């Protein structure tokens, strides 16, 4: 039996930052990951590859508008298999970087390729390709992540998931002519806009009457109304089944669903399960007496501890905000609390985590938005800035969209914001800093944002309240 100060189950964003921090401070840390590499699902099949594909399409989209920019060029086109090669290469590049980081880390840190399961609350069994190791750990971080949620319908086995599309060395290297996307979560909607930009016939089939049901309704509807009208939105449906049709080698699929009391069927070359992700729970966790919520997620406090103080559940596995950057911060909260002997000194502020939907156009938000403000009884003041008057947006001819800010009407402190449109994923960074630091409307209004960049709108929006 080997003793360590910290064992992480998973070496993704929820696991490795804490392991590195403890090792740097002279503690013995081990990360167990069945992939045998760092960075978890984000790099293997999630955020990095999907955003890499998006950026290639962004370049293509701009190239198509070359005349607008005064440029010339013949035969602007794309080869999807080459876009996938590009994606694979970015993944490989980052894997090499992580391998180097691991190599350079202190000798107190190890990554073991294997499957971890709990024996008891301080003992973890790791099954590797050729052995079994038993670890005794003072502290454990469950950072086992999440996997695509599969809707339990007839024919679900015929559907692909985002993993099949974006995983390194994916087999899917040609574009379908048509795709049906089941569910309008952010993964489904992002992929819908990517494929639509490439000329694929896209249909989203969604149970609710709008997309992105986990997000603020006004925000989601604004984005919904900004999507390419070529994307067919079948809302308010109940999916019945997916059937494989066609001959050997040229299969396609029929998706049947109820809409307004009528059974409809559409045909597509591919069917994507575009729902969210569900936690992956290591074997043996249930025997420890750890509390789960009604949706099967490990319950934690804001110090990221489970009800067993030396066992943490960080990142996607707790389901509170399934984003790499959130997992990373949660992992560091765990490290700080482990240093403090599991008597919390650091807490996670989930409100201050930005979320970006990397659709065409992009949309980002953070903090308290109108639906949540109403729920908690907070009166808010709001202001906005339309990109139609923005110099950078005008240069790019991306005039749709807005920056919108929300202030607590009592304190005049900024509590939330969203951006739909140009540079959304970057602009939200400044607004998150404002939210985290509780800047008031005067402070936001006096930020000297650079001209001509889209960030000018951050201050200009706030000035409208003064
Ligand atoms: P997060 O961002 O929350 O850290 P990820 O999904 O990116 O989550 O990473 C979780 C990692 O945990 C994945 O690489 C997965 O292979 C690994 N993992 C999940 N369960 C186990 C397990 N029981 N043993 C070893 N590794 C695991």
Boltz pocket constraint, residues with backbone or C-beta under 6 A from the ligand:
constraints:
  - pocket:
      binder: B
      contacts: [[A, 9], [A, 10], [A, 11], [A, 12], [A, 13], [A, 14], [A, 15], [A, 32], [A, 33], [A, 34], [A, 35], [A, 37], [A, 39], [A, 40], [A, 41], [A, 42], [A, 114], [A, 115], [A, 116], [A, 117], [A, 143], [A, 144], [A, 145], [A, 146], [A, 280], [A, 281], [A, 282], [A, 283], [A, 314], [A, 315], [A, 316], [A, 317], [A, 323], [A, 324], [A, 327]]
      max_distance: 6.0
